[in-house]
Amino acid sequence: PQKTSFHRSQTLGYKNGFAFSRLPTVGIGGERLYVNQLSQAELDELSNKRPTLTYGQAKQALPSGFIPAHVAFDKKILKFDAYFREDVPLSAEERYRIRQVAIYYYLEDDSMSVIEPVVRNSGLPQGKLIRRHRLPKNDRGDHYHWKDLNRGMNITMYGRMYRIVDCDPFTQVFLESQGIELNPPEKMVFDPYTELRRMPTHNYITPSDFDQLKQFLTYDKQVLRFYAMWDDTDSMFGENRPYIIHYYLADDTVEVREVHKQNDGRDPFPILIKRQRLPKTFVDKKKTFPSCVLEISDREVLEWYTAKDFAVGKSTTLLGRTFFIYDCDDFTRNFYRDKFGITDFQPVEIKEKPLEEVPQVIPPYNGFGILEDSLQNCFSLVPKPPRKDVIKMLENDHKVLRYQVALESPHPEDRKRRFILSYFLSNDMISIYEPPVRNSGIIGGKYLGKTRVAKPGSTTENVTYYEPSDLTIGSTIEVFGHRFVITDADEYVLNYMESNAESFPAAALQSLRDHFHPRQVVKEDANSDIPTLGTSKQELDELIVQVQEELKLHKYLNNKNIREAFLQCDKDGSGILDKAKFLALCNSLSVPTNTTLLNKLIDLCSCGDDKINYHDFLRAFPS
């Protein structure tokens, strides 16, 4: 970066009118050249000059003899150590294998060969992989040269990639003499499956002076027994569990057995830890050593558990579990007294911790099903149906209170909809049915199935349901977010409330009586007007039968639609309609009122001049 001049020096010039060439003295960037400024021809001429006066004219040196390549490089071979990786797709034990080869380069004719050393019991065809010939380097016709080979590089021959890791000393000296800088050598990669199958070297261990046979003959069938407790209360659903620890003096093995009680709710497994030698202190393990092994040898364990590691009133950790020894049997006391001189065997009293009462938290109601039925899932794993009031069900069986309700809605098309609300006295359930109306655009039918409806503002802890006393004329009830107004009721509702007046408020009963009073007055007037026409009930029945026979000829009439139309037209439910409205309704329903029998029937059903009792008229149209 400090250079500023990058032009080349002038090499052509003129002297005394003659052109001549000269060698540059300054290189690119103005750096001075210290090499000899003479040309090669001038140097050769100076080397051949001799003092001509003393020795005469100098003689030219004879050129060196020509040596062909097959003579100069005869038996000179470059050897490279390499390997290639081969995939094994159909084997469960190995996914790939490493095959070591030797690459030979013959300097006399620039040919190469690849030889794989034979591995015993490999099951692979080994030996000469590539015969000696000039190996193609690319698709342009070039061949591999010794200048293309080096350590730590990959070379591809016939679609297979070889990794060159090292070379022999002759190859290293030859390449360095030719000015090639060699890469550092790499370690040869070995086949993992071959190393796995290789038999390990047998290590001989000098046996110790401890006589195990003497220990077995001395302490055979002698077992130390300790009573211990395992405190597992820190974990979920844990408890204090009693165990018996057996220590076998014959071979220094330990066994832990479970103590089962009647109806303890546990499977009858007798042994928690089978009889085995238990490690106390491990050797400093490496990070690569597995934490869970099948067998533990003396190489991994620094110290094993012995009889001196167990004592009454102390805790012992066996395979990750801490056992508190609180007592032992008489043989164990005598053994410790004679062997170790221990006399303190005071048993420790184990006090059971009182169980903490966990308050039961009832989750919020999700809105599915009946509240009492869903609540049973919180009390037992196998839910039981809630208990029913059988006496109430038997006394009120088939007793249903029916009301006519209207839907409160901001939409004007929903305000004209009428529903039948049924209250079942046997189980306090409510169902809502919408009578289908022809050409209304609304599909009628079941609107709400039988279920118990809670009052607004009630919670899951304190639920209040709708009762018969809450259903009065003009009252509003809320059913799952929909508000309904009671506009009418069945006469059975009034009869039931009068028969059970002590169960209903006086205001509710009086409101229902006031609602039915105009209807009863009209009925009494209608019944009093019929005998004044000079007809009897028998004559009316005979006329109705004749009208029914005549109407059979008019098959297009729908008796069900006719009855529903008259009931909807009578909004107050009095059973009386104006004569003009009555005749207009008959014309809209295509009822043939111009016949003699129907005119006579209309006259018999008249209540005064402009009133008609349509209940008797509808008897001619049975549903």
Solvent accessible surface area in square Angstrom, and as a share of the most:
residue,aa,sasa,rsa
1,P,165,1.04
2,Q,158,0.70
3,K,98,0.41
4,T,125,0.73
5,S,39,0.25
6,F,134,0.56
7,H,133,0.60
8,R,198,0.72
9,S,37,0.24
10,Q,117,0.52
11,T,50,0.29
12,L,119,0.59
13,G,18,0.17
14,Y,176,0.67
15,K,133,0.57
16,N,134,0.69
17,G,69,0.66
18,F,151,0.63
19,A,74,0.57
20,F,81,0.34
21,S,85,0.55
22,R,125,0.46
23,L,76,0.38
24,P,48,0.30
25,T,63,0.37
26,V,50,0.29
27,G,17,0.17
28,I,104,0.53
29,G,13,0.13
30,G,50,0.48
31,E,105,0.47
32,R,145,0.53
33,L,66,0.33
34,Y,189,0.72
35,V,109,0.62
36,N,91,0.47
37,Q,60,0.27
38,L,73,0.36
39,S,43,0.28
40,Q,126,0.56
41,A,75,0.58
42,E,81,0.36
43,L,60,0.30
44,D,68,0.35
45,E,101,0.45
46,L,100,0.50
47,S,69,0.45
48,N,53,0.27
49,K,120,0.51
50,R,128,0.47
51,P,79,0.50
52,T,79,0.46
53,L,179,0.89
54,T,100,0.58
55,Y,166,0.63
56,G,29,0.28
57,Q,153,0.68
58,A,28,0.21
59,K,189,0.80
60,Q,136,0.60
61,A,91,0.70
62,L,167,0.83
63,P,122,0.77
64,S,110,0.71
65,G,65,0.63
66,F,182,0.76
67,I,113,0.57
68,P,42,0.27
69,A,54,0.42
70,H,114,0.51
71,V,84,0.48
72,A,42,0.33
73,F,69,0.29
74,D,71,0.37
75,K,177,0.75
76,K,86,0.36
77,I,63,0.32
78,L,0,0.00
79,K,71,0.30
80,F,0,0.00
81,D,49,0.25
82,A,0,0.00
83,Y,37,0.14
84,F,4,0.02
85,R,150,0.55
86,E,50,0.23
87,D,105,0.54
88,V,19,0.11
89,P,117,0.73
90,L,174,0.86
91,S,43,0.28
92,A,115,0.89
93,E,129,0.58
94,E,24,0.11
95,R,207,0.75
96,Y,70,0.27
97,R,48,0.17
98,I,17,0.09
99,R,23,0.09
100,Q,54,0.24
101,V,6,0.04
102,A,12,0.10
103,I,0,0.00
104,Y,55,0.21
105,Y,0,0.00
106,Y,33,0.13
107,L,9,0.05
108,E,50,0.22
109,D,70,0.36
110,D,37,0.19
111,S,4,0.03
112,M,0,0.00
113,S,4,0.03
114,V,0,0.00
115,I,51,0.26
116,E,5,0.02
117,P,73,0.46
118,V,118,0.68
119,V,70,0.40
120,R,214,0.78
121,N,112,0.57
122,S,41,0.26
123,G,77,0.74
124,L,52,0.26
125,P,121,0.76
126,Q,41,0.18
127,G,17,0.16
128,K,135,0.57
129,L,52,0.26
130,I,20,0.10
131,R,158,0.58
132,R,98,0.36
133,H,41,0.18
134,R,120,0.44
135,L,2,0.01
136,P,63,0.40
137,K,92,0.39
138,N,46,0.24
139,D,155,0.80
140,R,193,0.70
141,G,50,0.48
142,D,66,0.34
143,H,74,0.33
144,Y,21,0.08
145,H,61,0.27
146,W,32,0.11
147,K,130,0.55
148,D,42,0.22
149,L,0,0.00
150,N,26,0.13
151,R,20,0.07
152,G,19,0.19
153,M,53,0.24
154,N,72,0.37
155,I,5,0.03
156,T,70,0.41
157,M,4,0.02
158,Y,141,0.53
159,G,77,0.74
160,R,92,0.33
161,M,115,0.51
162,Y,3,0.01
163,R,66,0.24
164,I,0,0.00
165,V,2,0.01
166,D,45,0.23
167,C,13,0.08
168,D,42,0.22
169,P,104,0.66
170,F,87,0.36
171,T,0,0.00
172,Q,62,0.28
173,V,100,0.57
174,F,23,0.10
175,L,0,0.00
176,E,93,0.42
177,S,80,0.52
178,Q,95,0.42
179,G,69,0.66
180,I,37,0.19
181,E,156,0.70
182,L,24,0.12
183,N,58,0.30
184,P,103,0.65
185,P,76,0.48
186,E,71,0.32
187,K,181,0.77
188,M,47,0.21
189,V,64,0.37
190,F,117,0.49
191,D,18,0.09
192,P,67,0.42
193,Y,55,0.21
194,T,46,0.27
195,E,71,0.32
196,L,140,0.70
197,R,135,0.49
198,R,145,0.53
199,M,161,0.72
200,P,116,0.73
201,T,117,0.68
202,H,130,0.58
203,N,95,0.49
204,Y,188,0.72
205,I,135,0.69
206,T,120,0.70
207,P,116,0.73
208,S,92,0.60
209,D,151,0.78
210,F,124,0.51
211,D,77,0.40
212,Q,135,0.60
213,L,117,0.58
214,K,137,0.58
215,Q,27,0.12
216,F,98,0.41
217,L,123,0.61
218,T,73,0.42
219,Y,57,0.22
220,D,60,0.31
221,K,184,0.78
222,Q,63,0.28
223,V,45,0.26
224,L,0,0.00
225,R,98,0.36
226,F,2,0.01
227,Y,62,0.24
228,A,0,0.00
229,M,27,0.12
230,W,39,0.14
231,D,76,0.39
232,D,38,0.20
233,T,52,0.30
234,D,148,0.77
235,S,57,0.37
236,M,158,0.71
237,F,186,0.77
238,G,23,0.22
239,E,74,0.33
240,N,42,0.21
241,R,48,0.17
242,P,34,0.21
243,Y,3,0.01
244,I,38,0.19
245,I,0,0.00
246,H,23,0.10
247,Y,2,0.01
248,Y,39,0.15
249,L,9,0.04
250,A,10,0.08
251,D,63,0.32
252,D,42,0.22
253,T,13,0.07
254,V,0,0.00
255,E,14,0.06
256,V,0,0.00
257,R,81,0.30
258,E,32,0.14
259,V,57,0.33
260,H,68,0.30
261,K,132,0.56
262,Q,166,0.74
263,N,141,0.72
264,D,60,0.31
265,G,81,0.78
266,R,94,0.34
267,D,93,0.48
268,P,115,0.72
269,F,132,0.55
270,P,74,0.46
271,I,68,0.35
272,L,50,0.25
273,I,9,0.05
274,K,139,0.59
275,R,110,0.40
276,Q,60,0.27
277,R,106,0.39
278,L,3,0.01
279,P,16,0.10
280,K,89,0.38
281,T,54,0.31
282,F,76,0.32
283,V,61,0.35
284,D,137,0.71
285,K,102,0.43
286,K,159,0.67
287,K,208,0.88
288,T,124,0.72
289,F,66,0.27
290,P,76,0.48
291,S,113,0.73
292,C,115,0.69
293,V,52,0.30
294,L,183,0.91
295,E,156,0.70
296,I,60,0.30
297,S,54,0.35
298,D,98,0.51
299,R,168,0.61
300,E,41,0.18
301,V,9,0.05
302,L,129,0.64
303,E,71,0.32
304,W,39,0.14
305,Y,20,0.07
306,T,49,0.29
307,A,10,0.08
308,K,136,0.58
309,D,31,0.16
310,F,1,0.00
311,A,28,0.22
312,V,29,0.16
313,G,34,0.33
314,K,130,0.55
315,S,69,0.44
316,T,9,0.05
317,T,68,0.40
318,L,0,0.00
319,L,93,0.46
320,G,70,0.67
321,R,85,0.31
322,T,68,0.39
323,F,0,0.00
324,F,61,0.25
325,I,0,0.00
326,Y,50,0.19
327,D,31,0.16
328,C,3,0.02
329,D,36,0.19
330,D,100,0.52
331,F,82,0.34
332,T,0,0.00
333,R,52,0.19
334,N,75,0.38
335,F,26,0.11
336,Y,6,0.02
337,R,104,0.38
338,D,121,0.63
339,K,116,0.49
340,F,83,0.34
341,G,54,0.52
342,I,69,0.35
343,T,100,0.58
344,D,111,0.58
345,F,23,0.10
346,Q,137,0.61
347,P,63,0.39
348,V,56,0.32
349,E,138,0.62
350,I,59,0.30
351,K,161,0.68
352,E,136,0.61
353,K,123,0.52
354,P,121,0.76
355,L,170,0.84
356,E,155,0.70
357,E,165,0.74
358,V,126,0.73
359,P,108,0.68
360,Q,111,0.49
361,V,121,0.69
362,I,66,0.34
363,P,72,0.45
364,P,119,0.75
365,Y,82,0.31
366,N,108,0.55
367,G,50,0.48
368,F,153,0.64
369,G,61,0.58
370,I,55,0.28
371,L,26,0.13
372,E,53,0.24
373,D,70,0.36
374,S,34,0.22
375,L,52,0.26
376,Q,39,0.17
377,N,93,0.48
378,C,44,0.26
379,F,109,0.45
380,S,48,0.31
381,L,177,0.88
382,V,113,0.65
383,P,65,0.41
384,K,143,0.60
385,P,108,0.68
386,P,41,0.26
387,R,237,0.87
388,K,146,0.62
389,D,84,0.43
390,V,89,0.51
391,I,113,0.58
392,K,64,0.27
393,M,68,0.30
394,L,129,0.64
395,E,115,0.52
396,N,23,0.12
397,D,78,0.40
398,H,170,0.76
399,K,71,0.30
400,V,21,0.12
401,L,0,0.00
402,R,115,0.42
403,Y,3,0.01
404,Q,54,0.24
405,V,0,0.00
406,A,15,0.11
407,L,15,0.08
408,E,83,0.37
409,S,21,0.13
410,P,112,0.70
411,H,99,0.44
412,P,88,0.56
413,E,109,0.49
414,D,24,0.13
415,R,135,0.49
416,K,171,0.72
417,R,44,0.16
418,R,99,0.36
419,F,0,0.00
420,I,56,0.28
421,L,0,0.00
422,S,15,0.09
423,Y,0,0.00
424,F,42,0.18
425,L,7,0.04
426,S,23,0.15
427,N,48,0.25
428,D,30,0.15
429,M,33,0.15
430,I,1,0.00
431,S,21,0.14
432,I,1,0.01
433,Y,104,0.40
434,E,13,0.06
435,P,38,0.24
436,P,56,0.35
437,V,64,0.37
438,R,176,0.64
439,N,146,0.75
440,S,53,0.34
441,G,82,0.79
442,I,55,0.28
443,I,166,0.84
444,G,22,0.22
445,G,21,0.20
446,K,162,0.69
447,Y,76,0.29
448,L,33,0.17
449,G,32,0.30
450,K,111,0.47
451,T,27,0.16
452,R,71,0.26
453,V,3,0.02
454,A,39,0.30
455,K,62,0.26
456,P,83,0.52
457,G,81,0.78
458,S,37,0.24
459,T,77,0.45
460,T,52,0.30
461,E,148,0.66
462,N,106,0.54
463,V,40,0.23
464,T,64,0.37
465,Y,30,0.11
466,Y,16,0.06
467,E,94,0.42
468,P,24,0.15
469,S,28,0.18
470,D,43,0.22
471,L,2,0.01
472,T,26,0.15
473,I,42,0.21
474,G,50,0.48
475,S,28,0.18
476,T,52,0.30
477,I,2,0.01
478,E,53,0.24
479,V,7,0.04
480,F,131,0.54
481,G,61,0.59
482,H,89,0.40
483,R,114,0.42
484,F,0,0.00
485,V,33,0.19
486,I,1,0.00
487,T,53,0.31
488,D,20,0.10
489,A,10,0.08
490,D,59,0.30
491,E,79,0.35
492,Y,85,0.32
493,V,0,0.00
494,L,12,0.06
495,N,87,0.45
496,Y,36,0.14
497,M,3,0.01
498,E,76,0.34
499,S,80,0.51
500,N,42,0.21
501,A,44,0.34
502,E,148,0.66
503,S,73,0.47
504,F,20,0.08
505,P,69,0.43
506,A,87,0.68
507,A,81,0.63
508,A,10,0.07
509,L,15,0.07
510,Q,91,0.40
511,S,41,0.26
512,L,4,0.02
513,R,98,0.36
514,D,82,0.42
515,H,49,0.22
516,F,3,0.01
517,H,112,0.50
518,P,77,0.48
519,R,25,0.09
520,Q,88,0.39
521,V,60,0.35
522,V,45,0.26
523,K,78,0.33
524,E,117,0.52
525,D,76,0.39
526,A,2,0.01
527,N,100,0.51
528,S,68,0.44
529,D,49,0.25
530,I,38,0.19
531,P,87,0.55
532,T,110,0.64
533,L,90,0.45
534,G,68,0.66
535,T,30,0.17
536,S,62,0.40
537,K,148,0.63
538,Q,129,0.57
539,E,63,0.28
540,L,15,0.08
541,D,46,0.24
542,E,90,0.40
543,L,7,0.03
544,I,7,0.04
545,V,84,0.48
546,Q,93,0.41
547,V,0,0.00
548,Q,50,0.22
549,E,97,0.44
550,E,44,0.20
551,L,18,0.09
552,K,131,0.56
553,L,146,0.72
554,H,48,0.22
555,K,184,0.78
556,Y,140,0.53
557,L,27,0.13
558,N,74,0.38
559,N,49,0.25
560,K,117,0.49
561,N,35,0.18
562,I,4,0.02
563,R,77,0.28
564,E,41,0.18
565,A,24,0.19
566,F,0,0.00
567,L,102,0.51
568,Q,90,0.40
569,C,35,0.21
570,D,9,0.05
571,K,183,0.78
572,D,95,0.49
573,G,21,0.21
574,S,16,0.10
575,G,1,0.01
576,I,26,0.13
577,L,9,0.05
578,D,62,0.32
579,K,70,0.30
580,A,79,0.62
581,K,97,0.41
582,F,0,0.00
583,L,65,0.32
584,A,61,0.47
585,L,31,0.16
586,C,0,0.00
587,N,103,0.53
588,S,83,0.53
589,L,44,0.22
590,S,61,0.40
591,V,6,0.04
592,P,21,0.13
593,T,25,0.15
594,N,130,0.66
595,T,31,0.18
596,T,110,0.64
597,L,48,0.24
598,L,1,0.00
599,N,65,0.33
600,K,96,0.41
601,L,0,0.00
602,I,8,0.04
603,D,83,0.43
604,L,17,0.08
605,C,3,0.02
606,S,21,0.13
607,C,17,0.10
608,G,54,0.52
609,D,135,0.70
610,D,84,0.44
611,K,82,0.35
612,I,1,0.00
613,N,21,0.11
614,Y,3,0.01
615,H,83,0.37
616,D,26,0.14
617,F,0,0.00
618,L,6,0.03
619,R,99,0.36
620,A,3,0.02
621,F,1,0.00
622,P,72,0.45
623,S,117,0.76
